[in-house]
Amino acid sequence: MAADFVDGNAFNFEQGQRARKLFAAVVLAALDDAIADDKKYGNGPEQIARWARSRDGREVLSCAGIDPNERVVSGLMAFVGNGVRTSVALSREESERRNQAEAA
């Protein structure tokens, strides 16, 4: 009986983690879209801020495990302002290049 409870909790936890990852992927896609808008129209940071402050944006951020506060919105705006796509920013090569640049 207790093993069923533990198995159920572990399954529910795993499902929650998968859902969080799915919503995190939506946040990354929103960032990439805002970066593309910034390169095309010059309004990327405003776009991501508008999205993050919207009801849907706050819901997606919360489901991704991110507290949708103004500090987060400022961070998203700064990230979009840097213009580095999420796939590049999350890659090992990019982080190594940044570390070497900082060390030099």
N, C-alpha and C positions, 0 to 999 in steps of 0.2 A: 504494500500500500504506500509506504513512504517513498519507495523507489519510483513509483508512478508519478508522485508529486514532484520529485526532483527532476525526473525526465521531462515532465510537463513544463516546469519552470525553465529548464535549460532550453527547451524548444522555443518557448515564448521569448526568452532573452535573445536567442539567435535570430528569430523572426524580427524582433525589434531592431537589432543591429543591422540586418539587411535593409529594413525600411529606412533607417537613418542614412545608410550609404546611398540608397536610391535618391533621397532628398538632397544629400550633399552633392550628388552628380547634377541635380537640377540647379543648385546654387552655382556650381562651376560653369554650367552652360549659360546661365544668366550673366555671369562675369564675362565669358567669351563674347556673348552678344553685345554687351555694353562696350567692350574693347573694340569690336568691329564697328559699332556706331561711332565711337570716338574717332577712329581713323577715318571714317567716311564723312561724318557730319560735325565732329568736334564736341559732341554733347554726351559722351559716355558716362562720366561721373554723375551727371545729373540724372541720366536714365537709370543707373543702378540704384541711386538714392531714392528715386521715385518708386522703383520696384520694391526695394527693401522696406520702405515705409508704408507700402500698400498692404491691405489686409491679406492678399494672397502671398505677398513676399514675406510678411511676418510669419504667416502660417508655415511656409516652406522652410524658412530659417529655423523656426522652432522644431519642426519635425526632423531637421538635420542635426539637431542638438546644439544650435547656435542661438544665444539669447539675442533677440532682435532689438537691441538698444541703439542709441545714437553713436556710441563708440564703435559699434560694429559697422554702422552705416558709414561712418568716417573712414574706417579701415577699408571697406569695400570700394569707396570712392578713390582712395589713395591707390589701391591696387589697380583699378581701371586706369587711373591717371598715369601709372607707370607704363602701361601699354604692352606688358608681357603676357602672352596668352597663358592660360592655366596649365596646359599640358607642358609648356616649356618651363614655367615657374616651378612645377612639381617634379621636374626631371632631375636626376642626380647630376647630370653634366652641368646644368645651369647653376645648381647650388655650389658645385665645386669651382666653377668659374667665378662666382661671386666671392667665395672665400679666398681664392687666389688674388682677386682684385683688391680685396680689403687688406690682405697681408702685404701687398706690394706698396 
